[in-house]
Amino acid sequence: MSASAVAGMSVGVAPALEAIDIVKSFDGVHALKGVTLSVQPGEIHALLGENGAGKSTLIKVVTGLYAPDAGQIRRNGEGVEFANVRAAHKAGIVALYQELSIVPTTSVAENVLLGEQLPSRAGIVDGRALRRRAREQLLRLNQNFSTRKLAGDLSPVQQTMVAVARALATDARVLILDEPTASLTDTEIREVFTVLRSLREEGVAIVYVSHRLEEVFELCDRLTIMRNGETITTSNVADTTIDEVISTMVGRSAGSLYPERHETSTEVSLVVDGLNGRRVKNVSFTAHVGEVLGIGGLAGSGRSELLRILAGAQGSKGGTITVDGQVIPHRSGVARALAAGVALVPEERRSQGVLLGSSIQDNIALANISAVSRLGWMSGGRIADLAKRGMTDLQIKARSPRQPVGELSGGNQQKVVLAKMLARQPKVLLMDEPTRGIDVGTKAEIYRLIRELAATGTTVIAVSSELPELIGMCDRILIMHEGSIAGDVPAEGADDELLLSYAYGRSTS
């Protein structure tokens, strides 16, 4: 643990934030059942658990969005009740979510002080004072970019820093971060970690929610694990292991995460020959019936662009794509690729994969109009049947098929994207970061599903930035470097060092 956190607990300093025996129900269903969490000043405390474990509900309770049915919230040892989020902010408790509340069309300075009393003269906002106050908060984070820039023009890590600076502008002493690194590169993650460590030294209590356990073990002091709405354990990070954490989270051993591989067919389902795009350069490969083919590489290596071209979402500049002997024309578009049996599960599920305000059944139906139509009319019965089948096959947890997708956990949203594409019975299923932002238990379900699809003859091509995932999930792995394929290796027997050597363009011979 950090020295400040250890010292705080050793001399009896009151926790910066405590949740004691918190109970919360919705429509008679218990979301939280006596949950307890305690975070010290100057501590980075990981809050872990599968999607649906109750983490998000607990965060909403301690930040004033939900009132608890029972239990108590304490701030610096004193009981508090928050009527709303603003009341929690005044008490110094601020949550930053994965989907940052950045206003892209306003300046950095205005975003940093969003919701605060702006400096003004004679009723007119004092732009110079506004920018000075915003700059002061950014400099606390060692950020020196212009406060005049539009927030929408910032990089993802800069937008994260703006959100953190906004929290500091409200004098936040308890900072809750929900998947803060989900869309960041490795270099950007290092930058965020540096900032969080500096805030810890200032005595800020940080609750860190992440499904990336490697990050937790690198950054955090203690961890609390939730399961099924209950607190299971709290321990020092140094006193446990990733495998032990996984076992506690999901109730089974970490070794069962990846299903066994099976024999793949020698029959070719996909041939890519000399494909070129904006970044992709002369890419050629084949994929076999029932094969799980992984694609890795550093950020910017062309992994995602390759999938977009294969799916018809981006035009190519040359080369051919052949599915089951049928050549897909250049710039054919998504509809032609789908008709040929190629379906894509995109990386950004919330913005590209689902309509958050629409129901589960409507999302599935929109991707399968012909399957739910009769004589040119949409059939409510067919829509309901298709949705129920998808929810059953993928074990989607929801109140009903009519529940809006935006109300589901991240893992269940991903399952909805999968359900609508699998309903098309694709020959080739493309998956871009299929488990990003998803808990370990749901990852295991998706790995199982991928293996089941492959066993029925579907070719699965999956991009992942996590090397252990590529090794455990796939039969074969292509590694890209600067737009080209640098390595083609069997997953069995591969290791991180081998894959990284290809990713950095180094010869392994």
Secondary structure, DSSP 8 states (H G I E B T S, - for coil): --HHHHHHHHTT---SEEEEEEEEEETTEEEEEEEEEEE-TT-EEEEE--TTSSHHHHHHHHTTSS--SEEEEEETTEEE--SSHHHHHHTTEEEE-SS----TTSBHHHHHTTTS---EETTEE-HHHHHHHHHHHHHHTT--S-TTSBGGGS-HHHHHHHHHHHHHHTT-SEEEEESTTTT--HHHHHHHHHHHHHHHHTT-EEEEE-S-HHHHHHH-SEEEEEETTEEEEEEEGGG--HHHHHHHHHSS-GGGSS-------S-EEEEEEEEE-SS--SEEEEEETT-EEEEEESTTSSHHHHHHHHTTSS--SEEEEEETTEEE-TT-HHHHHHHTTEEEE-S-IIIII--TTSBHHHHHHHT-TGGGEETTEE-HHHHHHHHHHHHHHTT---S-TTSBGGGS-HHHHHHHHHHHHHTT--SEEEEESTTTT--HHHHHHHHHHHHHHHHTT-EEEEE-S-HHHHHHH-SEEEEEETTEEEEEEESTT--HHHHHHHHTT----
